[in-house]
Amino acid sequence: MSKTIMLIHGAWLNAKSWEGFKRRYEARGYEVLAPDWPFDDRDPAELRASPRPELAAVGQREIIDHYDALIRALPEPPILIGHSMGGVAVQHLLDRGLGAVGVAIDTAPTPGVPLGRHALWSALPVFIDPFSRRKLKTMSRRFFRRRFAQTVPKDRADELYDRYIVPTPGKVYWDGVVDTLKIDWANPKRPPLLLIAGELDLIADARMIRAIYEKQRRAPSTTDYREFAGRSHWTCMDPGWEVVADFALDWAERHALERPAPARVAA
């Protein structure tokens, strides 16, 4: 079984957001890699103050190809775990036959599945700016408190925003609408996939993730779905994130070496 894990972050965050998962998985004996997106590899405060202009040209293809190259350079196929846009990347990388097994946590909208109402509403700050496809966007503190991490204690919201939130290219959002990458839902070579949703997620609706699950279960390899009650899009850092982290890795360990099996809802 693979002893390498690759963690893939989503929009508005960089690899620093995985610091808890990384420590926890390393304590279980894994080599844990958490690469940043291209041009996203500095402290969040530095990125907010002075983002590299090249980041504005980074879209979904560039992100997925970036991780593709990193995975192919590894001595063994890693366990892939992604959050939000990182969850979309995990699905595309698995579709390319990369990785031993994949977990997509609170995955962002995936081509071929209608946007959930919360996903659509939460994307409006990007889409109402017709020039945002060529711009870097920065999440407002109000949006962070009310939609991205609404379960965060109010007295800690600014502290967590300052520690983790980074600018994100609008192109990542627009690519999901006008320059989409397709997934072969019935791909016989796709490794096993677990989709995790949060009941209170206002970025990636649980209903939308269930619809993605229904598409992905067409593949012959195992496809599972698990919804966590009371959890928001901030689930990888909310109190109790360890439960999600452990469930994801326990599932990956069970399924990394298995042959294709029928889809089911995780117990």
C-alpha positions as YAML, in Angstrom:
chain: A
units: angstrom
residues:
- id: 1
  name: MET
  ca: [0.00, 0.00, 0.00]
- id: 2
  name: SER
  ca: [1.16, 3.52, -0.78]
- id: 3
  name: LYS
  ca: [2.80, 5.35, 2.13]
- id: 4
  name: THR
  ca: [2.66, 8.70, 0.33]
- id: 5
  name: ILE
  ca: [-0.20, 11.18, 0.61]
- id: 6
  name: MET
  ca: [-0.67, 14.23, -1.58]
- id: 7
  name: LEU
  ca: [-2.98, 16.95, -0.23]
- id: 8
  name: ILE
  ca: [-4.48, 19.37, -2.77]
- id: 9
  name: HIS
  ca: [-5.92, 22.65, -1.52]
- id: 10
  name: GLY
  ca: [-8.79, 24.61, -3.00]
- id: 11
  name: ALA
  ca: [-9.55, 28.21, -3.93]
- id: 12
  name: TRP
  ca: [-8.96, 31.04, -1.40]
- id: 13
  name: LEU
  ca: [-6.48, 28.86, 0.53]
- id: 14
  name: ASN
  ca: [-2.99, 27.52, -0.01]
- id: 15
  name: ALA
  ca: [-1.06, 24.57, 1.40]
- id: 16
  name: LYS
  ca: [-0.92, 26.15, 4.86]
- id: 17
  name: SER
  ca: [-4.57, 25.14, 5.24]
- id: 18
  name: TRP
  ca: [-3.44, 21.49, 5.45]
- id: 19
  name: GLU
  ca: [-1.13, 21.96, 8.44]
- id: 20
  name: GLY
  ca: [-3.34, 19.92, 10.80]
- id: 21
  name: PHE
  ca: [-3.97, 17.08, 8.34]
- id: 22
  name: LYS
  ca: [-0.26, 16.98, 7.46]
- id: 23
  name: ARG
  ca: [0.88, 16.59, 11.07]
- id: 24
  name: ARG
  ca: [-1.78, 13.99, 11.80]
- id: 25
  name: TYR
  ca: [-0.97, 11.86, 8.77]
- id: 26
  name: GLU
  ca: [2.78, 12.09, 9.35]
- id: 27
  name: ALA
  ca: [2.15, 10.78, 12.88]
- id: 28
  name: ARG
  ca: [0.61, 7.72, 11.23]
- id: 29
  name: GLY
  ca: [3.84, 7.06, 9.33]
- id: 30
  name: TYR
  ca: [3.07, 8.65, 5.97]
- id: 31
  name: GLU
  ca: [5.17, 10.93, 3.82]
- id: 32
  name: VAL
  ca: [2.78, 13.84, 3.30]
- id: 33
  name: LEU
  ca: [3.15, 16.26, 0.42]
- id: 34
  name: ALA
  ca: [1.04, 19.43, 0.27]
- id: 35
  name: PRO
  ca: [2.16, 21.36, -2.82]
- id: 36
  name: ASP
  ca: [0.81, 24.84, -3.49]
- id: 37
  name: TRP
  ca: [-0.82, 25.87, -6.75]
- id: 38
  name: PRO
  ca: [1.62, 27.59, -9.13]
- id: 39
  name: PHE
  ca: [2.65, 31.06, -7.84]
- id: 40
  name: ASP
  ca: [0.75, 30.44, -4.57]
- id: 41
  name: ASP
  ca: [3.68, 29.33, -2.42]
- id: 42
  name: ARG
  ca: [4.14, 32.06, 0.19]
- id: 43
  name: ASP
  ca: [2.59, 32.95, 3.51]
- id: 44
  name: PRO
  ca: [-1.05, 34.05, 3.11]
- id: 45
  name: ALA
  ca: [-0.35, 37.53, 4.53]
- id: 46
  name: GLU
  ca: [2.39, 38.04, 1.93]
- id: 47
  name: LEU
  ca: [0.14, 36.76, -0.86]
- id: 48
  name: ARG
  ca: [-2.65, 39.15, 0.11]
- id: 49
  name: ALA
  ca: [-0.24, 42.08, 0.33]
- id: 50
  name: SER
  ca: [1.70, 41.34, -2.86]
- id: 51
  name: PRO
  ca: [0.38, 38.50, -5.03]
- id: 52
  name: ARG
  ca: [2.38, 37.48, -8.08]
- id: 53
  name: PRO
  ca: [0.61, 38.72, -11.23]
- id: 54
  name: GLU
  ca: [1.26, 35.36, -12.93]
- id: 55
  name: LEU
  ca: [-1.25, 33.78, -10.54]
- id: 56
  name: ALA
  ca: [-4.09, 35.52, -12.39]
- id: 57
  name: ALA
  ca: [-3.43, 33.30, -15.44]
- id: 58
  name: VAL
  ca: [-3.74, 30.05, -13.48]
- id: 59
  name: GLY
  ca: [-6.89, 28.09, -14.22]
- id: 60
  name: GLN
  ca: [-8.15, 24.58, -13.71]
- id: 61
  name: ARG
  ca: [-6.03, 23.06, -16.50]
- id: 62
  name: GLU
  ca: [-2.86, 24.62, -15.13]
- id: 63
  name: ILE
  ca: [-3.64, 23.39, -11.61]
- id: 64
  name: ILE
  ca: [-4.45, 19.84, -12.66]
- id: 65
  name: ASP
  ca: [-1.43, 19.61, -14.97]
- id: 66
  name: HIS
  ca: [0.77, 20.94, -12.16]
- id: 67
  name: TYR
  ca: [-0.26, 18.11, -9.84]
- id: 68
  name: ASP
  ca: [-0.15, 15.60, -12.70]
- id: 69
  name: ALA
  ca: [3.56, 16.34, -13.20]
- id: 70
  name: LEU
  ca: [4.28, 16.14, -9.46]
- id: 71
  name: ILE
  ca: [2.52, 12.78, -9.13]
- id: 72
  name: ARG
  ca: [4.28, 11.26, -12.13]
- id: 73
  name: ALA
  ca: [7.64, 12.18, -10.58]
- id: 74
  name: LEU
  ca: [6.92, 10.21, -7.39]
- id: 75
  name: PRO
  ca: [8.27, 6.68, -6.83]
- id: 76
  name: GLU
  ca: [4.77, 5.35, -6.01]
- id: 77
  name: PRO
  ca: [1.17, 6.40, -6.72]
- id: 78
  name: PRO
  ca: [0.06, 8.54, -3.76]
- id: 79
  name: ILE
  ca: [-3.21, 8.67, -1.87]
- id: 80
  name: LEU
  ca: [-4.86, 11.86, -3.18]
- id: 81
  name: ILE
  ca: [-6.94, 14.01, -0.82]
- id: 82
  name: GLY
  ca: [-8.35, 17.31, -2.05]
- id: 83
  name: HIS
  ca: [-10.62, 20.01, -0.66]
- id: 84
  name: SER
  ca: [-13.03, 22.12, -2.74]
- id: 85
  name: MET
  ca: [-11.28, 22.90, -6.07]
- id: 86
  name: GLY
  ca: [-8.70, 20.39, -4.84]
- id: 87
  name: GLY
  ca: [-11.52, 17.85, -4.83]
- id: 88
  name: VAL
  ca: [-12.21, 18.61, -8.48]
- id: 89
  name: ALA
  ca: [-8.50, 18.16, -9.20]
- id: 90
  name: VAL
  ca: [-8.55, 14.77, -7.43]
- id: 91
  name: GLN
  ca: [-11.40, 13.61, -9.68]
- id: 92
  name: HIS
  ca: [-9.59, 14.67, -12.85]
- id: 93
  name: LEU
  ca: [-6.31, 13.11, -11.72]
- id: 94
  name: LEU
  ca: [-8.05, 9.82, -10.93]
- id: 95
  name: ASP
  ca: [-9.70, 9.99, -14.36]
- id: 96
  name: ARG
  ca: [-6.17, 10.13, -15.81]
- id: 97
  name: GLY
  ca: [-5.36, 6.94, -13.88]
- id: 98
  name: LEU
  ca: [-3.14, 8.76, -11.38]
- id: 99
  name: GLY
  ca: [-3.06, 8.07, -7.66]
- id: 100
  name: ALA
  ca: [-3.70, 4.91, -5.68]
- id: 101
  name: VAL
  ca: [-7.04, 6.14, -4.36]
- id: 102
  name: GLY
  ca: [-8.76, 9.51, -4.01]
- id: 103
  name: VAL
  ca: [-10.82, 11.48, -1.48]
- id: 104
  name: ALA
  ca: [-12.65, 14.66, -2.51]
- id: 105
  name: ILE
  ca: [-13.76, 16.74, 0.49]
- id: 106
  name: ASP
  ca: [-16.45, 19.38, -0.12]
- id: 107
  name: THR
  ca: [-15.65, 19.23, -3.83]
- id: 108
  name: ALA
  ca: [-16.37, 22.33, -5.89]
- id: 109
  name: PRO
  ca: [-18.73, 21.98, -8.88]
- id: 110
  name: THR
  ca: [-17.62, 19.29, -11.32]
- id: 111
  name: PRO
  ca: [-18.39, 19.60, -15.06]
- id: 112
  name: GLY
  ca: [-21.49, 17.65, -16.05]
- id: 113
  name: VAL
  ca: [-23.32, 18.27, -12.76]
- id: 114
  name: PRO
  ca: [-25.61, 21.31, -12.27]
- id: 115
  name: LEU
  ca: [-24.46, 23.91, -9.76]
- id: 116
  name: GLY
  ca: [-26.04, 23.71, -6.35]
- id: 117
  name: ARG
  ca: [-27.88, 26.84, -5.25]
- id: 118
  name: HIS
  ca: [-25.28, 27.61, -2.58]
- id: 119
  name: ALA
  ca: [-22.42, 27.01, -5.02]
- id: 120
  name: LEU
  ca: [-24.03, 29.42, -7.50]
- id: 121
  name: TRP
  ca: [-24.71, 32.10, -4.89]
- id: 122
  name: SER
  ca: [-21.22, 31.83, -3.47]
- id: 123
  name: ALA
  ca: [-19.66, 32.24, -6.92]
- id: 124
  name: LEU
  ca: [-21.53, 35.47, -7.64]
- id: 125
  name: PRO
  ca: [-18.81, 37.77, -6.22]
- id: 126
  name: VAL
  ca: [-16.55, 36.46, -9.02]
- id: 127
  name: PHE
  ca: [-19.12, 36.19, -11.81]
- id: 128
  name: ILE
  ca: [-20.69, 39.64, -11.36]
- id: 129
  name: ASP
  ca: [-17.33, 41.13, -12.38]
- id: 130
  name: PRO
  ca: [-17.19, 40.52, -16.16]
- id: 131
  name: PHE
  ca: [-13.42, 41.06, -16.17]
- id: 132
  name: SER
  ca: [-12.66, 38.71, -13.29]
- id: 133
  name: ARG
  ca: [-11.41, 35.96, -15.61]
- id: 134
  name: ARG
  ca: [-8.17, 37.94, -15.93]
- id: 135
  name: LYS
  ca: [-8.01, 39.14, -12.33]
- id: 136
  name: LEU
  ca: [-7.05, 37.99, -8.88]
- id: 137
  name: LYS
  ca: [-9.94, 38.17, -6.44]
- id: 138
  name: THR
  ca: [-9.77, 38.41, -2.65]
- id: 139
  name: MET
  ca: [-12.51, 37.08, -0.42]
- id: 140
  name: SER
  ca: [-14.08, 39.67, 1.87]
- id: 141
  name: ARG
  ca: [-14.06, 39.15, 5.63]
- id: 142
  name: ARG
  ca: [-17.85, 39.28, 5.60]
- id: 143
  name: PHE
  ca: [-18.05, 36.49, 3.00]
- id: 144
  name: PHE
  ca: [-15.61, 34.43, 5.07]
- id: 145
  name: ARG
  ca: [-17.70, 34.83, 8.23]
- id: 146
  name: ARG
  ca: [-21.10, 34.32, 6.61]
- id: 147
  name: ARG
  ca: [-20.58, 31.67, 3.91]
- id: 148
  name: PHE
  ca: [-17.10, 30.15, 3.73]
- id: 149
  name: ALA
  ca: [-16.64, 29.43, 7.43]
- id: 150
  name: GLN
  ca: [-19.93, 30.33, 9.09]
- id: 151
  name: THR
  ca: [-19.32, 27.81, 11.88]
- id: 152
  name: VAL
  ca: [-16.15, 29.63, 13.02]
- id: 153
  name: PRO
  ca: [-16.53, 31.40, 16.40]
- id: 154
  name: LYS
  ca: [-17.09, 35.10, 15.70]
- id: 155
  name: ASP
  ca: [-14.28, 36.15, 18.01]
- id: 156
  name: ARG
  ca: [-11.78, 34.07, 15.99]
- id: 157
  name: ALA
  ca: [-12.96, 34.83, 12.44]
- id: 158
  name: ASP
  ca: [-10.48, 37.64, 11.73]
- id: 159
  name: GLU
  ca: [-7.59, 35.68, 13.19]
- id: 160
  name: LEU
  ca: [-8.35, 32.67, 10.98]
- id: 161
  name: TYR
  ca: [-8.91, 34.85, 7.91]
- id: 162
  name: ASP
  ca: [-5.50, 36.48, 8.44]
- id: 163
  name: ARG
  ca: [-3.80, 33.12, 8.91]
- id: 164
  name: TYR
  ca: [-5.22, 31.26, 5.92]
- id: 165
  name: ILE
  ca: [-7.05, 33.27, 3.24]
- id: 166
  name: VAL
  ca: [-5.22, 34.08, -0.01]
- id: 167
  name: PRO
  ca: [-6.15, 35.72, -3.34]
- id: 168
  name: THR
  ca: [-7.54, 33.38, -5.99]
- id: 169
  name: PRO
  ca: [-7.62, 33.72, -9.80]
- id: 170
  name: GLY
  ca: [-11.07, 34.35, -11.20]
- id: 171
  name: LYS
  ca: [-10.05, 32.09, -14.08]
- id: 172
  name: VAL
  ca: [-10.49, 29.04, -11.82]
- id: 173
  name: TYR
  ca: [-14.21, 29.86, -11.56]
- id: 174
  name: TRP
  ca: [-14.70, 30.82, -15.21]
- id: 175
  name: ASP
  ca: [-12.96, 27.63, -16.39]
- id: 176
  name: GLY
  ca: [-15.75, 25.66, -14.77]
- id: 177
  name: VAL
  ca: [-18.25, 27.44, -17.04]
- id: 178
  name: VAL
  ca: [-16.59, 28.31, -20.35]
- id: 179
  name: ASP
  ca: [-13.49, 26.09, -20.61]
- id: 180
  name: THR
  ca: [-14.56, 22.89, -18.93]
- id: 181
  name: LEU
  ca: [-12.55, 19.69, -18.66]
- id: 182
  name: LYS
  ca: [-14.61, 16.54, -19.07]
- id: 183
  name: ILE
  ca: [-14.59, 13.44, -16.86]
- id: 184
  name: ASP
  ca: [-15.22, 9.93, -18.13]
- id: 185
  name: TRP
  ca: [-17.72, 8.90, -15.48]
- id: 186
  name: ALA
  ca: [-17.58, 5.22, -16.49]
- id: 187
  name: ASN
  ca: [-13.78, 5.06, -16.73]
- id: 188
  name: PRO
  ca: [-12.84, 1.42, -16.01]
- id: 189
  name: LYS
  ca: [-9.32, 2.43, -14.90]
- id: 190
  name: ARG
  ca: [-10.32, 5.08, -12.37]
- id: 191
  name: PRO
  ca: [-9.01, 4.30, -8.86]
- id: 192
  name: PRO
  ca: [-11.49, 4.19, -5.93]
- id: 193
  name: LEU
  ca: [-13.05, 7.50, -4.90]
- id: 194
  name: LEU
  ca: [-14.67, 8.78, -1.71]
- id: 195
  name: LEU
  ca: [-16.78, 11.96, -1.82]
- id: 196
  name: ILE
  ca: [-17.24, 13.78, 1.49]
- id: 197
  name: ALA
  ca: [-19.88, 16.50, 2.01]
- id: 198
  name: GLY
  ca: [-20.86, 18.78, 4.88]
- id: 199
  name: GLU
  ca: [-24.49, 19.25, 5.90]
- id: 200
  name: LEU
  ca: [-24.03, 23.02, 6.42]
- id: 201
  name: ASP
  ca: [-21.70, 23.71, 3.48]
- id: 202
  name: LEU
  ca: [-22.66, 27.01, 1.81]
- id: 203
  name: ILE
  ca: [-20.01, 26.72, -0.90]
- id: 204
  name: ALA
  ca: [-20.44, 23.13, -2.11]
- id: 205
  name: ASP
  ca: [-23.97, 21.95, -1.40]
- id: 206
  name: ALA
  ca: [-24.25, 18.40, -0.10]
- id: 207
  name: ARG
  ca: [-27.05, 17.84, -2.63]
- id: 208
  name: MET
  ca: [-24.69, 18.81, -5.45]
- id: 209
  name: ILE
  ca: [-22.01, 16.44, -4.14]
- id: 210
  name: ARG
  ca: [-24.55, 13.62, -4.02]
- id: 211
  name: ALA
  ca: [-25.29, 14.35, -7.70]
- id: 212
  name: ILE
  ca: [-21.55, 14.09, -8.44]
- id: 213
  name: TYR
  ca: [-21.54, 10.78, -6.57]
- id: 214
  name: GLU
  ca: [-24.35, 9.47, -8.78]
- id: 215
  name: LYS
  ca: [-22.24, 10.30, -11.86]
- id: 216
  name: GLN
  ca: [-19.01, 8.88, -10.44]
- id: 217
  name: ARG
  ca: [-20.58, 5.60, -9.34]
- id: 218
  name: ARG
  ca: [-20.87, 4.61, -13.01]
- id: 219
  name: ALA
  ca: [-17.20, 3.57, -12.82]
- id: 220
  name: PRO
  ca: [-16.60, -0.08, -11.85]
- id: 221
  name: SER
  ca: [-14.21, 0.84, -9.04]
- id: 222
  name: THR
  ca: [-15.54, 1.63, -5.58]
- id: 223
  name: THR
  ca: [-17.27, 5.00, -5.26]
- id: 224
  name: ASP
  ca: [-18.49, 6.00, -1.79]
- id: 225
  name: TYR
  ca: [-20.26, 9.01, -0.30]
- id: 226
  name: ARG
  ca: [-20.24, 10.29, 3.28]
- id: 227
  name: GLU
  ca: [-22.02, 13.36, 4.63]
- id: 228
  name: PHE
  ca: [-20.96, 14.85, 7.97]
- id: 229
  name: ALA
  ca: [-23.68, 16.53, 10.00]
- id: 230
  name: GLY
  ca: [-23.18, 20.07, 11.25]
- id: 231
  name: ARG
  ca: [-20.10, 20.76, 9.15]
- id: 232
  name: SER
  ca: [-19.39, 23.73, 6.87]
- id: 233
  name: HIS
  ca: [-16.94, 24.26, 4.00]
- id: 234
  name: TRP
  ca: [-14.34, 24.97, 6.69]
- id: 235
  name: THR
  ca: [-14.49, 21.31, 7.72]
- id: 236
  name: CYS
  ca: [-10.76, 20.64, 7.38]
- id: 237
  name: MET
  ca: [-10.06, 23.22, 10.11]
- id: 238
  name: ASP
  ca: [-13.27, 23.40, 12.12]
- id: 239
  name: PRO
  ca: [-13.20, 21.91, 15.65]
- id: 240
  name: GLY
  ca: [-13.44, 18.17, 15.16]
- id: 241
  name: TRP
  ca: [-11.59, 18.21, 11.84]
- id: 242
  name: GLU
  ca: [-9.68, 15.18, 13.10]
- id: 243
  name: VAL
  ca: [-12.82, 13.04, 12.62]
- id: 244
  name: VAL
  ca: [-12.94, 13.96, 8.94]
- id: 245
  name: ALA
  ca: [-9.19, 13.47, 8.51]
- id: 246
  name: ASP
  ca: [-9.25, 10.02, 10.10]
- id: 247
  name: PHE
  ca: [-12.32, 8.88, 8.21]
- id: 248
  name: ALA
  ca: [-10.72, 9.91, 4.91]
- id: 249
  name: LEU
  ca: [-7.45, 8.11, 5.54]
- id: 250
  name: ASP
  ca: [-9.05, 5.01, 7.08]
- id: 251
  name: TRP
  ca: [-11.22, 4.70, 3.98]
- id: 252
  name: ALA
  ca: [-8.23, 5.23, 1.68]
- id: 253
  name: GLU
  ca: [-6.24, 2.54, 3.48]
- id: 254
  name: ARG
  ca: [-9.08, 0.04, 3.06]
- id: 255
  name: HIS
  ca: [-9.56, 0.69, -0.65]
- id: 256
  name: ALA
  ca: [-6.11, 1.59, -2.04]
- id: 257
  name: LEU
  ca: [-5.37, -1.92, -3.27]
- id: 258
  name: GLU
  ca: [-8.80, -3.26, -4.05]
- id: 259
  name: ARG
  ca: [-10.16, -4.30, -7.41]
- id: 260
  name: PRO
  ca: [-13.22, -2.56, -8.91]
- id: 261
  name: ALA
  ca: [-16.33, -3.04, -6.77]
- id: 262
  name: PRO
  ca: [-19.96, -1.82, -6.77]
- id: 263
  name: ALA
  ca: [-20.71, 1.73, -5.62]
- id: 264
  name: ARG
  ca: [-22.34, 2.27, -2.23]
- id: 265
  name: VAL
  ca: [-22.93, 4.86, 0.47]
- id: 266
  name: ALA
  ca: [-20.23, 4.72, 3.13]
- id: 267
  name: ALA
  ca: [-21.31, 3.50, 6.54]
...
